[in-house]
Amino acid sequence: MYINRISHYLPTNVVDNEYFTELNNLSSEWIVERTGIRERRKAGEGENTNTMAIAAVEALLQEIPYSKNQIDLIVGATYTPYDTIVSLAHAVQHHLNIPDIPVVSVSSACSSLLNAIELAEGYFAMNKASCALVIVADHNTAYNNENDTMSGHLWGDGASAMLISKERQTEGDLFIRKIITGGAATSGKAVEAVVLRPNERGVVMPYGRDVFQNACTYMPKVSQQVLEACGLGIKDIDYLIPHQANHRISLNVINTMGIPEEKLLSNIQRLGNTGCVGCAIALSENKDRFKKGDRLVVTVFGGGYSYGAMLIEV
Amino acid sequence: MYINRISHYLPTNVVDNEYFTELNNLSSEWIVERTGIRERRKAGEGENTNTMAIAAVEALLQEIPYSKNQIDLIVGATYTPYDTIVSLAHAVQHHLNIPDIPVVSVSSACSSLLNAIELAEGYFAMNKASCALVIVADHNTAYNNENDTMSGHLWGDGASAMLISKERQTEGDLFIRKIITGGAATSGKAVEAVVLRPNERGVVMPYGRDVFQNACTYMPKVSQQVLEACGLGIKDIDYLIPHQANHRISLNVINTMGIPEEKLLSNIQRLGNTGCVGCAIALSENKDRFKKGDRLVVTVFGGGYSYGAMLIEV
């Protein structure tokens, strides 16, 4: 399958580290050293997961290579829902006014991007769809406690949309050669390390070290699996896009894999942890950088735990 | 694909209509006349979407026809999450201790059961799984405002689990011949009629009449589509299991379709609206009633809006 177009949306409001210095007495140097994060975006008044999803879709439609009415599947992904009934996928369907196609939203926390794309792959395999709109959006600040000195400064908001078709549509399409996803709820402190219980309190991360260790284990492992499944090796990768949770995790992942830092694509410095959206934004922001023949690996890890990797050929 | 086993879990705490007479001055006769509901179950202290999902899986495992380690996909569905990061699917994976298989949770509100099964169908079509555990759970009372005189008395809690395999496993398997799902967020008051915004307030249903009308339109329509796709007609149906939202909706659906009331399977009277779980509980509760050769249609409708139908052959 092929990514025909990809877009992203970021709220305009920038929150710098000094905000958390004032709030929680955390110095910017301390935050940068531990996370790589210098600033992040925060959704404004009236913005939410659904409006950001629609904004990303609006950006996408400016350069769509065929009629929006060819879209025959909408998949949304978020773990920070504005509405668990009228999900972001339904909000987008309503906005686009495309009736009577399958519409569903998924969540596997920060790894949901690959679960959503794999879900579309399934509809293509069943011949129940041929052109999917996949939207990821996370409104982390809606559930974040900014006063939490452990994780309050990590989170940012954003959305991304992509058109994915079963068959090639344009010369510039990105070919998705292989996806592997997996749940790792059996590992470490998976079911308590990162939680978001809407009726208790927002997102909390009491076991950051366990998350760090498992992320650094699973992302290299599943990336290797995807490469091996395609008969490729580390040296064949032109760019690696890991889940944008923490720059130290990203550096650990490329060190483990033996990938030089110039092949690492990051936005954590400017955007913080944008949840399941981070890798999609990285794809969208760098789309003009990719050259014909480039191979990218996108690899994700999320609370719960879950993980995945996807090999893209430009 | 085939349903090998199905189970359900219901909390023990029964809430009768008199509870709402005391609370909201609604007579039991008035509730029964308008909804058919006489009582519903309410999760107890310490119970939630994830614990109910695990309880349903425990009930399932008592009669599983093969090793639990053959399960190679876990799909959860809920719109009333206990944890949006550690989803019910992850909680079940952790409980079963089956590592490294795809694990994902979906939501299309009350129609999520069929979206979850269709997701499994997609993994089967991709040859990425052959034996899926599908769990649906809704903890409506966690998000319900009991003082809401419009919809506070409608909701009940419960969970159901089913094993679904690509190939037949036992003589008693239920054959899923066809599934169709669709989003209808373009219809009526789809994006405002039933909402659950965790950061605002619980589930509210300000446009019950619009929900009623669309449910009564879409369930007969998609049931007909599923039958036509199989070269069958209304007369070929032995049982109809519509979404258990309101007995008046169910009666309207069978009247529209020309199905006699003895072919309608209901639990709304005893359980209220158990969200995406209602139809699964009806399948589970009636499994010993079905005879070889029987044909069942399960049809769902949910806020958002979304709809679906599934033809099962016993």
Interface residues (C-beta under 8 A of the other chain):
Chain A: I74 Y79 T80 P81 Y82 D83 T84 I85 V86 S87 A89 H90 A91 Q93 H94 N97 I98 P99 D100 I101 P102 V103 V104 S105 V106 S107 S108 A109 S112 N115 E118 L119 E121 G122 Y123 A125 M126 K128 A142 Y143 T181 G182 G183 A184 A185 T186 S187 A190 V191 E192 V194 V195 L196 R197 P198 N199 V203 G302 G303 G304 Y305 S306
Chain B: I74 Y79 T80 P81 Y82 D83 T84 I85 V86 S87 A89 H90 A91 Q93 H94 N97 I98 P99 D100 I101 P102 V103 V104 S105 V106 S107 S108 A109 S112 N115 E118 L119 E121 G122 Y123 A125 M126 K128 A142 Y143 T181 G182 G183 A184 A185 T186 S187 A190 V191 E192 V194 V195 L196 R197 P198 N199 V203 G302 G303 G304 Y305 S306
